[in-house]
Amino acid sequence: MITITIVRDVEKAIIRFSVSGHALYDDPGKDIVCAGVSAVTIGAVNAIEKLTGLEPRAISKSGLLQAEAPRSTDPIRNDQVQLLLEGMVAALESIVETYGKFVKIKETFEKKGG
């Protein structure tokens, strides 16, 4: 199963997310659930960099993606990052609606400074 963890701050802004595991929906290379989750999450990281000019700290390897939302002194750019991340969550929720047996999303909250 793929587990997606969204970590938010007390204001509900996404500060980081991780994706781990494998869907095992089909054979590797044919697994549309893994492909969909990968496309959405890696696409979000790439979109943040391309569209905001901010570079998320990210680690990607087989069965794992961890990314931290970049912060800027410009509040507009921070809002753009959040919009892209919330779009990612909405797309992932659509995948969960159809393939919930193979992928789940959990959200946690982190206190400031923590």
C-alpha positions as CSV (number, residue, x, y, z in Angstrom):
1,M,0.0,0.0,0.0
2,I,1.1,3.6,-0.7
3,T,0.9,5.8,2.3
4,I,0.9,9.6,1.8
5,T,1.5,11.7,4.8
6,I,0.7,15.5,4.7
7,V,2.2,17.5,7.5
8,R,0.5,20.9,8.2
9,D,1.3,23.7,10.6
10,V,-1.2,25.2,13.0
11,E,-2.5,27.5,10.3
12,K,-3.2,24.4,8.1
13,A,-0.4,25.3,5.6
14,I,1.4,22.2,4.2
15,I,5.0,22.2,5.4
16,R,6.0,18.8,4.0
17,F,4.7,15.6,2.7
18,S,6.0,12.0,2.2
19,V,4.9,9.2,0.0
20,S,6.1,5.6,0.8
21,G,5.4,2.1,-0.2
22,H,4.1,0.4,-3.4
23,A,0.5,0.0,-4.4
24,L,0.9,-3.6,-5.7
25,Y,-2.2,-2.9,-8.0
26,D,-0.4,-4.5,-10.9
27,D,3.1,-5.7,-12.0
28,P,5.9,-3.0,-11.9
29,G,5.7,-1.0,-15.0
30,K,2.0,-1.6,-15.4
31,D,0.8,-0.3,-12.0
32,I,-1.5,2.7,-12.8
33,V,-1.9,3.5,-9.1
34,C,1.8,3.9,-8.5
35,A,2.2,5.8,-11.8
36,G,-0.7,8.2,-10.9
37,V,0.6,8.9,-7.4
38,S,4.1,9.4,-8.7
39,A,3.0,11.7,-11.5
40,V,0.9,13.9,-9.1
41,T,3.5,14.2,-6.4
42,I,6.6,14.5,-8.5
43,G,4.7,16.9,-10.8
44,A,3.8,19.1,-7.8
45,V,7.5,19.3,-6.7
46,N,8.5,20.2,-10.3
47,A,5.7,22.7,-10.6
48,I,6.7,24.5,-7.4
49,E,10.2,24.9,-8.7
50,K,9.2,25.9,-12.3
51,L,6.3,28.2,-11.4
52,T,7.5,29.9,-8.2
53,G,11.3,29.8,-8.7
54,L,11.5,28.2,-5.2
55,E,13.3,24.9,-4.8
56,P,11.7,22.3,-2.5
57,R,14.0,20.1,-0.6
58,A,13.1,16.6,-1.9
59,I,14.4,13.1,-1.7
60,S,13.2,10.6,-4.2
61,K,14.1,6.9,-4.5
62,S,12.2,3.7,-5.2
63,G,9.1,3.6,-3.0
64,L,9.8,6.9,-1.3
65,L,9.4,10.6,-1.9
66,Q,9.9,13.2,0.8
67,A,9.5,16.9,0.1
68,E,9.5,20.1,2.2
69,A,7.6,23.2,1.1
70,P,10.0,26.0,0.4
71,R,9.5,29.3,2.2
72,S,10.0,32.8,0.8
73,T,10.0,36.3,2.2
74,D,7.4,37.0,-0.5
75,P,3.9,36.0,0.8
76,I,2.6,35.8,-2.7
77,R,5.1,33.1,-3.6
78,N,4.3,31.2,-0.4
79,D,0.6,31.3,-1.3
80,Q,1.5,30.0,-4.8
81,V,3.4,27.1,-3.2
82,Q,0.4,26.3,-1.0
83,L,-2.0,26.4,-4.0
84,L,0.1,23.9,-5.9
85,L,0.4,21.6,-2.8
86,E,-3.4,21.8,-2.2
87,G,-3.9,20.9,-5.8
88,M,-1.7,17.9,-5.3
89,V,-3.8,16.8,-2.3
90,A,-7.0,17.2,-4.3
91,A,-5.6,15.1,-7.1
92,L,-4.4,12.4,-4.6
93,E,-7.8,12.4,-3.0
94,S,-9.4,11.6,-6.4
95,I,-7.0,8.6,-6.7
96,V,-8.0,7.4,-3.2
97,E,-11.7,7.6,-4.1
98,T,-11.2,5.0,-6.8
99,Y,-8.2,3.0,-5.5
100,G,-8.5,3.4,-1.7
101,K,-7.5,-0.3,-1.2
102,F,-4.1,0.6,-2.6
103,V,-3.4,4.1,-1.4
104,K,-4.2,6.1,1.7
105,I,-3.7,9.7,2.9
106,K,-3.1,10.8,6.4
107,E,-2.7,14.3,7.7
108,T,-0.8,15.4,10.8
109,F,-0.3,18.8,12.4
110,E,3.0,20.1,13.7
111,K,3.3,22.9,16.3
112,K,5.4,25.9,15.4
113,G,9.1,25.3,15.6
114,G,8.6,21.6,15.8
